[in-house]
Amino acid sequence: MAWRLSRPAWLIQAEQAFELVLPAPKSLQMQATKPAACRTLTKQSGRVEYPHLSAGKLFHFHNFVLMAKGFAMSRFNSIFCLLILGLVCTRATADEDIFKIGVSALNKKEYRFAIACFEDVLRKDSKNADAYYYLGIAHHYLGIAHQGKGQNDNAIKNFNEAIKILNDVIKVNQKDAKAYTSRGNVYSALKDYKKAIEDHTKAIQLDPRLGEAYKNRAITYKSMQDNKAIMDFSMAIILKPNDPSLFQERGEIYLDRQNYEKAIQDFNSAIHVDPNISDSLLFTNRGQAFLERKDYAKAIEDCSKAIRLDPKNVSAYSLRCRAYREIGDSDKAAEDWNKWYELKYRRIWNNPRRWGDFYDWIQPSK
């Protein structure tokens, strides 16, 4: 039996204040007698899937969440994260539970904290292959996060660390297909497409039914504007027919090639696979395909949905403006053009230029 923490009054009050008392339903609680459950982890659509964790097993997990979120641990370095981890968890907390917490943090995009958890597990068990693999994944995702903020030096540092870790994973098990394709993703982020393709191809050779490897290689080919991307996406769809992102990615290629019929078919398939999909870009792209086919009503409908999902979607306003212009609704076209201009250039609404350059353009094409 593992120890439980005694919760002081201040912590209970804080839980209530932050509305973090969220005990897991009994139907989702994991039995302590299933230690291998954490090794059923997979990666889909850029996120890590993991079993539901019990809020009441081994220690009060939501206490830890309160500490993590209340003090914004993800913004601090790994050493501070480990210090808090040591204060909150007891000595009897199983390494496997720290591993699960790390995967949960990875899923929540708390990459620094995930790294701290995996490093803590490895410090006690240096041969834990799962922890070492996910440590590499966490560095990769943290690098992408830095890249998105324009922090390229930090991004490269994390990418290189991810490659170093995944190199070691492959040395231990040279038949680990998922390690190869994961390393390929890092090379792709570094725009080293040749090495990325080599790694994805090696993963496919090791496991011809690994749909994720076909998907990753297809995305790399797409970045290279290589026609082989469509073939790989098609193969990935056969292996992973319930992944809407595959249809969306292939549809974008057809859209770029001006094959609007096939693009619409793929976008429709993505929505059919996941009727609750909330990707603004998907509806923007389908709206563009409808617009190019002169189906203006459907184009307006899709662009409007894209804007509801993301009110700052500049492309959706631009496309809907074109559609309104084509049906002769100059007022709505002007309204969308104003919004597009405001979002794109961040200028005040009464800028005189918005009408000076626009009057002739809003007239329907002949």
Backbone hydrogen bonds, N-H to C=O, Kabsch-Sander energy under -0.5 kcal/mol:
donor,donor_aa,acceptor,acceptor_aa,energy
7,R,5,L,-0.5
11,L,8,P,-0.6
12,I,8,P,-1.7
13,Q,9,A,-2.5
14,A,10,W,-1.9
15,E,11,L,-2.4
16,Q,12,I,-2.1
17,A,13,Q,-2.3
18,F,14,A,-2.4
19,E,15,E,-0.6
19,E,16,Q,-0.5
20,L,15,E,-2.2
22,L,20,L,-1.6
28,L,25,P,-1.9
29,Q,25,P,-0.6
29,Q,26,K,-1.0
34,K,31,Q,-1.5
37,A,34,K,-1.6
38,C,35,P,-0.5
39,R,36,A,-1.9
40,T,37,A,-1.7
41,L,38,C,-0.5
42,T,49,E,-1.1
44,Q,47,R,-2.7
47,R,44,Q,-1.8
49,E,42,T,-2.9
57,K,54,S,-0.6
59,F,57,K,-2.9
61,F,55,A,-0.7
61,F,59,F,-1.3
63,N,60,H,-0.9
64,F,60,H,-1.1
65,V,61,F,-1.9
66,L,62,H,-2.1
67,M,63,N,-2.0
68,A,64,F,-2.9
69,K,65,V,-3.2
70,G,66,L,-3.1
71,F,67,M,-1.7
72,A,69,K,-1.2
73,M,68,A,-2.7
75,R,72,A,-2.0
76,F,73,M,-2.1
81,C,77,N,-1.8
82,L,78,S,-2.5
83,L,79,I,-1.9
84,I,80,F,-2.2
85,L,81,C,-2.6
86,G,82,L,-2.5
87,L,83,L,-1.7
88,V,84,I,-2.4
89,C,85,L,-2.4
93,T,90,T,-1.6
97,D,94,A,-0.7
98,I,94,A,-1.5
99,F,95,D,-2.3
100,K,96,E,-1.9
101,I,97,D,-2.2
102,G,98,I,-2.2
103,V,99,F,-2.1
104,S,100,K,-2.5
105,A,101,I,-2.5
106,L,102,G,-2.3
107,N,103,V,-2.3
108,K,104,S,-1.4
109,K,106,L,-1.3
110,E,105,A,-3.1
111,Y,109,K,-1.2
114,A,110,E,-2.1
115,I,111,Y,-2.5
116,A,112,R,-2.1
117,C,113,F,-2.2
118,F,114,A,-2.5
119,E,115,I,-2.5
120,D,116,A,-1.9
121,V,117,C,-2.1
122,L,118,F,-2.4
123,R,119,E,-1.8
124,K,120,D,-1.0
124,K,121,V,-0.6
125,D,121,V,-2.0
128,N,125,D,-1.8
129,A,127,K,-1.3
132,Y,128,N,-2.0
133,Y,129,A,-2.4
134,Y,130,D,-2.5
135,L,131,A,-1.7
136,G,132,Y,-1.6
137,I,133,Y,-1.8
138,A,134,Y,-2.5
139,H,135,L,-2.0
140,H,136,G,-2.0
141,Y,137,I,-2.6
142,L,138,A,-2.4
143,G,139,H,-2.1
144,I,140,H,-2.0
145,A,141,Y,-2.3
146,H,142,L,-2.4
147,Q,143,G,-2.5
148,G,144,I,-2.3
149,K,145,A,-0.9
149,K,146,H,-0.7
150,G,147,Q,-1.5
151,Q,146,H,-2.7
152,N,150,G,-1.5
155,A,151,Q,-2.1
156,I,152,N,-2.7
157,K,153,D,-1.9
158,N,154,N,-2.2
159,F,155,A,-2.7
160,N,156,I,-2.7
161,E,157,K,-1.8
162,A,158,N,-2.5
163,I,159,F,-2.4
164,K,160,N,-2.3
165,I,161,E,-2.3
166,L,162,A,-2.7
167,N,163,I,-2.4
168,D,164,K,-1.6
169,V,165,I,-2.0
170,I,166,L,-2.3
171,K,167,N,-2.0
172,V,168,D,-1.8
173,N,169,V,-1.9
176,D,173,N,-1.5
177,A,175,K,-1.4
180,Y,176,D,-1.5
181,T,177,A,-2.3
182,S,178,K,-1.9
183,R,179,A,-2.2
184,G,180,Y,-2.3
185,N,181,T,-1.5
186,V,182,S,-1.4
187,Y,183,R,-2.3
188,S,184,G,-2.3
189,A,185,N,-2.0
190,L,186,V,-1.6
191,K,188,S,-1.6
192,D,187,Y,-2.9
193,Y,191,K,-1.3
196,A,192,D,-1.9
197,I,193,Y,-2.8
198,E,194,K,-2.0
199,D,195,K,-2.3
200,H,196,A,-2.5
201,T,197,I,-2.6
202,K,198,E,-2.1
203,A,199,D,-2.2
204,I,200,H,-2.0
205,Q,201,T,-2.2
206,L,202,K,-2.1
207,D,203,A,-2.3
210,L,207,D,-2.1
211,G,209,R,-1.3
213,A,210,L,-1.0
214,Y,210,L,-1.2
215,K,211,G,-2.4
216,N,212,E,-2.7
217,R,213,A,-2.5
218,A,214,Y,-2.4
219,I,215,K,-2.3
220,T,216,N,-1.9
221,Y,217,R,-2.8
222,K,218,A,-2.6
223,S,219,I,-2.0
224,M,220,T,-1.5
225,Q,222,K,-1.2
226,D,221,Y,-2.9
229,A,226,D,-1.8
230,I,227,N,-1.0
231,M,227,N,-0.6
232,D,228,K,-2.0
233,F,229,A,-2.7
234,S,230,I,-2.4
235,M,231,M,-2.0
236,A,232,D,-2.6
237,I,233,F,-2.2
238,I,234,S,-1.5
239,L,235,M,-1.8
240,K,236,A,-2.8
243,D,240,K,-1.6
246,L,243,D,-1.2
247,F,243,D,-0.7
248,Q,244,P,-2.1
249,E,245,S,-2.7
250,R,246,L,-2.2
251,G,247,F,-2.5
252,E,248,Q,-1.9
253,I,249,E,-1.3
254,Y,250,R,-2.0
255,L,251,G,-2.4
256,D,252,E,-2.3
257,R,253,I,-1.8
258,Q,255,L,-1.4
259,N,254,Y,-2.9
260,Y,258,Q,-1.3
263,A,259,N,-2.0
264,I,260,Y,-2.5
265,Q,261,E,-2.0
266,D,262,K,-2.3
267,F,263,A,-2.5
268,N,264,I,-2.7
269,S,265,Q,-2.1
270,A,266,D,-2.3
271,I,267,F,-1.8
272,H,268,N,-2.3
273,V,269,S,-2.6
274,D,270,A,-1.8
277,I,274,D,-2.1
280,S,278,S,-0.8
282,L,279,D,-0.5
283,F,279,D,-1.3
284,T,280,S,-2.0
285,N,281,L,-2.8
286,R,282,L,-2.2
287,G,283,F,-2.3
288,Q,284,T,-2.1
289,A,285,N,-2.2
290,F,286,R,-2.6
291,L,287,G,-2.3
292,E,288,Q,-2.5
293,R,289,A,-1.3
294,K,291,L,-1.6
295,D,290,F,-2.9
296,Y,294,K,-1.2
299,A,295,D,-1.9
300,I,296,Y,-2.6
301,E,297,A,-2.1
302,D,298,K,-2.5
303,C,299,A,-2.5
304,S,300,I,-2.3
305,K,301,E,-1.8
306,A,302,D,-2.5
307,I,303,C,-2.1
308,R,304,S,-2.0
309,L,305,K,-2.1
310,D,306,A,-2.0
313,N,310,D,-2.2
314,V,312,K,-1.3
317,Y,313,N,-1.4
318,S,314,V,-2.0
319,L,315,S,-2.7
320,R,316,A,-2.5
321,C,317,Y,-2.3
322,R,318,S,-1.8
323,A,319,L,-2.2
324,Y,320,R,-2.8
325,R,321,C,-2.3
326,E,322,R,-2.2
327,I,323,A,-1.5
328,G,325,R,-1.2
329,D,324,Y,-2.4
330,S,328,G,-1.4
333,A,329,D,-2.0
334,A,330,S,-2.6
335,E,331,D,-2.1
336,D,332,K,-2.4
337,W,333,A,-2.5
338,N,334,A,-2.6
339,K,335,E,-2.0
340,W,336,D,-2.9
341,Y,337,W,-2.9
342,E,338,N,-2.7
343,L,339,K,-2.6
344,K,340,W,-2.7
345,Y,341,Y,-2.6
346,R,342,E,-1.7
351,N,348,I,-1.3
354,R,351,N,-1.7
355,W,352,P,-1.3
356,G,352,P,-1.6
357,D,353,R,-1.9
358,F,355,W,-0.9
359,Y,355,W,-1.7
362,I,358,F,-1.8
363,Q,360,D,-1.1
